[in-house]
Amino acid sequence: SEFRLPDEVPDQAAQLTEGAAQKVIVNAYERNRQARAACIKHYGPRCCVCDFSFQDVYGDIGRGYIHVHHVVSLASVGACYVVDPVRDLRPVCANCHAMLHTSEPALSVDELRRCLDAA
């Protein structure tokens, strides 16, 4: 409805575009599959913050599915270290995992559980 000259570029703010490719360089820290499996074997595939179980909600496709959170951030360790799956890892659902990482350093599992209980 607004008059535009033929050589004017449309206002980009009015167009909500997504999907442009962009190169990003990040540090990726190795995760040990055996440590992850040992954590889940010890604690079970249930969120240690909110008690969510993917299998309870989604059935068979959720069987055994859970994120594993590093109690001490791998980025802060600064080097390769020997991980103890029971001491250093905790199973958490995707939502709680995201909430743990809303601050720097990450919230502890106990801190997030207190937030959840308070809410």
BELHU-V653979 format. One record per run of one state. SS is the DSSP state (a for helix, b for strand, c for the rest). FROM is the first residue (numbers start at 0). TO is the last residue. Records with the same first field share a line. If there is no record, write none. Layout:
BEGIN
SS = FROM-TO, FROM-TO
END
This chain:
BEGIN
c = 0-10, 14-31, 43-52, 62-65, 70-72, 77-83, 92-92, 100-107, 118-118
a = 11-13, 32-42, 53-61, 73-76, 84-87, 93-99, 108-117
b = 66-69, 88-91
END
